[in-house]
Amino acid sequence: MYPRLLPGATVLIDRHYNSLKPYRKGESNMYAVNKNDFCTVRYVEVAGKHLVLRPHNNAYPIEVLPMQAGKRAHNYLIGRVCYVGIET
């Protein structure tokens, strides 16, 4: 998620907010996402039965995560990134 998140940044996750509805009007939410038993931070969209995981930097590839039968997007979202702390 560079340059939005720098190496060593600390993020605060709101684990109660796992909706894809924007928290602030006109701003995209960043989410901590459970991807294959690992946590990744991305912008998230739903396309059919897939989650589209978009990085902040367009130089990195978009990832597509198929949702398992009976699961919805909120089952994969750990929570919304609500604070980013970077020490200088």
QUISUL-V532063 format. One record per residue. N is the residue number from 1. PSI is psi as a letter, one per 40 degrees, with the letter a starting at -180 (none if undefined). D_FIRST is the distance of its C-alpha to the first C-alpha in whole Angstrom. Layout:
n & psi & d_first
N & PSI & D_FIRST
N & PSI & D_FIRST
This chain:
n & psi & d_first
1 & e & 0
2 & h & 4
3 & e & 6
4 & d & 6
5 & h & 5
6 & i & 8
7 & h & 9
8 & e & 12
9 & i & 11
10 & h & 13
11 & i & 12
12 & h & 15
13 & h & 15
14 & g & 18
15 & e & 19
16 & e & 22
17 & g & 20
18 & f & 19
19 & i & 20
20 & e & 18
21 & h & 20
22 & h & 18
23 & d & 19
24 & h & 20
25 & h & 21
26 & e & 19
27 & h & 16
28 & i & 13
29 & i & 13
30 & i & 9
31 & i & 11
32 & h & 11
33 & h & 13
34 & h & 16
35 & h & 15
36 & f & 18
37 & e & 19
38 & i & 16
39 & h & 13
40 & i & 9
41 & h & 7
42 & i & 7
43 & i & 9
44 & h & 13
45 & i & 16
46 & h & 19
47 & g & 21
48 & b & 24
49 & f & 24
50 & i & 20
51 & h & 17
52 & h & 15
53 & h & 11
54 & h & 9
55 & i & 5
56 & d & 5
57 & h & 6
58 & e & 9
59 & e & 10
60 & i & 9
61 & i & 11
62 & i & 12
63 & i & 13
64 & h & 16
65 & h & 17
66 & h & 21
67 & h & 22
68 & i & 26
69 & h & 29
70 & e & 30
71 & i & 26
72 & i & 24
73 & d & 20
74 & e & 21
75 & d & 22
76 & e & 18
77 & h & 17
78 & d & 17
79 & i & 16
80 & h & 14
81 & h & 12
82 & e & 15
83 & h & 14
84 & h & 12
85 & h & 14
86 & h & 13
87 & h & 17
88 & none & 18
